[in-house]
């Protein structure tokens, strides 16, 4: 494919920059994986039950903990429209 013309590339770059800044804010705001998961869920206006229906994962213990499996992290990131990196707190400072 050839180079992209028009504003599509600029829009994509702005969207990526916004997503990165949101992910950084999520990393900076919370100390534990559980707290970051809860914050991401609440930003989307979702209940624990709604996320459980989407993922099959019960959040009640996870949101109170400081760890979860990689598989769980990946599923939750998809449901919460973020990245595993952001939820785990591995974002660059």
C-alpha positions in Angstrom: 0.0 0.0 0.0 1.1 3.6 -0.6 1.4 6.5 1.8 -1.7 7.7 3.5 -3.1 11.0 2.4 -5.3 13.5 4.2 -5.8 13.8 7.9 -6.3 10.1 8.7 -2.7 9.8 9.8 -2.9 12.8 12.0 -6.1 11.6 13.6 -4.5 8.2 14.3 -1.4 9.8 15.8 -3.6 12.0 18.0 -5.7 9.0 19.1 -2.5 7.1 19.9 -1.1 10.0 21.9 -4.3 10.4 23.8 -4.4 6.6 24.6 -0.8 6.8 25.8 -1.5 9.7 28.1 -4.5 8.0 29.5 -2.5 4.8 30.1 0.3 6.9 31.8 -2.3 8.5 34.0 -3.6 5.1 35.0 -0.1 4.0 35.9 0.6 7.1 37.9 -2.7 7.3 39.8 -2.7 3.9 41.4 -0.3 1.7 43.3 -1.7 -1.8 42.7 -3.0 -3.8 39.8 -6.3 -4.2 41.5 -6.7 -0.4 42.0 -5.8 0.3 38.4 -8.3 -2.3 37.2 -11.0 -0.7 39.4 -10.1 2.8 38.1 -10.3 1.7 34.5 -13.6 -0.1 35.1 -15.1 3.0 36.8 -13.9 5.3 34.0 -16.0 3.3 31.6 -19.0 3.3 34.0 -19.0 -0.5 34.3 -20.0 -2.6 37.3 -18.0 -5.6 38.4 -21.0 -7.7 37.2 -20.8 -6.3 33.7 -17.1 -7.0 33.4 -17.7 -10.5 34.8 -20.3 -11.1 32.2 -17.9 -10.0 29.4 -14.8 -11.8 30.7 -16.0 -14.6 33.1 -13.6 -13.1 35.7 -14.9 -12.2 39.2 -13.3 -8.8 40.0 -14.2 -8.7 43.7 -10.9 -10.3 44.9 -8.8 -9.0 42.0 -9.6 -5.3 42.7 -8.5 -5.8 46.3 -5.2 -7.5 45.4 -1.9 -6.6 44.1 -1.5 -9.4 41.5 -3.3 -11.4 38.9 -2.3 -13.8 36.2 -1.1 -12.6 32.8 -4.1 -14.3 31.1 -6.5 -12.5 33.5 -4.7 -9.2 32.8 -5.0 -9.6 29.0 -8.7 -10.4 29.2 -9.4 -7.5 31.6 -7.4 -5.1 29.5 -9.5 -5.9 26.4 -12.8 -5.5 28.3 -11.6 -2.3 29.9 -10.4 -0.8 26.6 -6.8 -0.4 27.7 -3.6 -2.4 27.6 -2.1 -5.0 30.0 0.8 -2.7 30.4 -1.3 0.1 31.7 -3.2 -2.2 34.1 0.0 -3.8 35.4 1.7 -0.4 35.9 4.5 -1.1 33.5 4.1 2.2 31.6 7.1 4.3 31.1 7.4 7.2 33.6 
